[in-house]
Amino acid sequence: RCSRDWSSDVYSSDLIGTAALKDTAWRDQVQQRLARDACRLDDLLTRARLRVVGGTKLFRLGEGAVAPALFERLGQAGIFVRRFEENTFRLRFGLPPDEEAWRRLAAALEGELQ
């Protein structure tokens, strides 16, 4: 039985989030890293024959005839992307969280090209 007081965790999270957002140097650094990572993901998707048709600094939307097969291949590699039922030629990719995830994604995308 869980008797944890969740309200204190929410309060702590709010304090941490507020402090982080007030740290303009940290916020600027994160924004720059996200922009670089979005460009890096765009490059990977383009090399995998997907056209980047939208996104944010956290997600990129790729479109192409290879998308259905790519969706299957990535899933088999344990890499989850969002497929759109209304347009199966589109996939949404989140930014990989670390270098190992970047390597796994690059390897899976390059395997699709072979």
C-alpha positions in Angstrom: 0.0 0.0 0.0 1.3 3.4 -1.0 1.1 6.1 1.6 3.2 8.7 -0.2 2.1 12.3 -0.1 2.0 13.2 -3.8 1.2 16.8 -3.2 4.7 17.5 -1.8 6.2 16.0 -5.0 4.1 18.3 -7.1 5.1 21.3 -5.0 8.8 20.4 -5.3 8.5 19.9 -9.1 6.9 23.4 -9.4 9.8 24.9 -7.4 12.4 23.2 -9.5 10.7 24.1 -12.7 10.3 27.7 -11.7 13.9 28.0 -10.7 15.0 26.4 -14.0 13.0 28.8 -16.1 14.4 31.8 -14.2 17.9 30.6 -15.1 18.3 32.3 -18.4 21.8 30.9 -19.2 20.5 27.4 -18.7 17.4 28.0 -20.7 19.4 29.5 -23.6 21.8 26.6 -23.5 18.9 24.1 -23.7 17.3 26.0 -26.5 20.5 26.0 -28.5 21.1 22.2 -27.9 17.5 21.4 -28.9 17.9 23.4 -32.1 21.2 21.6 -33.0 19.6 18.2 -32.2 16.6 19.1 -34.4 18.9 19.8 -37.3 20.8 16.6 -36.6 17.6 14.6 -36.7 16.6 16.4 -39.9 19.9 15.3 -41.5 19.3 11.6 -40.5 15.8 11.7 -41.8 16.8 13.2 -45.1 19.5 10.6 -45.6 16.8 8.0 -45.0 14.8 9.4 -47.9 12.2 11.2 -45.7 11.4 14.8 -46.4 11.1 16.9 -43.2 7.7 18.6 -43.5 7.3 20.0 -40.0 8.1 19.7 -36.3 9.2 21.5 -33.2 12.5 21.5 -31.4 11.4 18.2 -29.7 9.7 16.4 -32.6 10.2 16.2 -36.3 7.7 15.1 -38.9 9.1 13.1 -41.9 7.2 12.1 -45.0 8.1 9.7 -47.8 7.3 6.5 -49.7 9.7 4.6 -47.4 7.8 5.5 -44.2 5.6 2.4 -43.9 8.6 0.0 -44.2 10.7 2.3 -42.0 8.0 2.2 -39.3 8.2 -1.6 -39.2 12.0 -1.6 -39.2 12.3 0.9 -36.4 9.7 -1.0 -34.4 11.7 -4.2 -34.8 14.8 -2.3 -33.5 12.8 -1.1 -30.5 12.7 2.5 -31.7 9.2 3.9 -31.4 7.9 6.6 -33.8 4.4 7.8 -34.3 2.6 6.7 -37.5 -0.4 8.5 -38.7 -3.4 6.4 -39.7 -4.7 9.1 -42.0 -1.4 9.4 -43.8 0.9 6.3 -43.4 3.6 8.1 -45.4 4.2 10.3 -42.4 6.2 9.5 -39.2 6.8 11.7 -36.2 10.2 11.3 -34.5 11.1 12.5 -31.0 14.7 13.7 -30.4 16.9 10.9 -29.1 17.8 11.4 -25.4 21.5 10.5 -25.5 24.3 9.5 -27.8 23.5 5.8 -27.6 20.0 6.5 -28.8 21.3 8.6 -31.6 23.6 5.7 -32.7 20.7 3.2 -32.6 18.5 5.5 -34.6 21.2 6.2 -37.2 22.0 2.4 -37.5 18.3 1.6 -38.0 17.8 4.3 -40.6 20.9 3.3 -42.5 19.8 -0.3 -42.5 16.6 0.8 -44.2 18.7 2.1 -47.1 20.4 -1.2 -47.7 
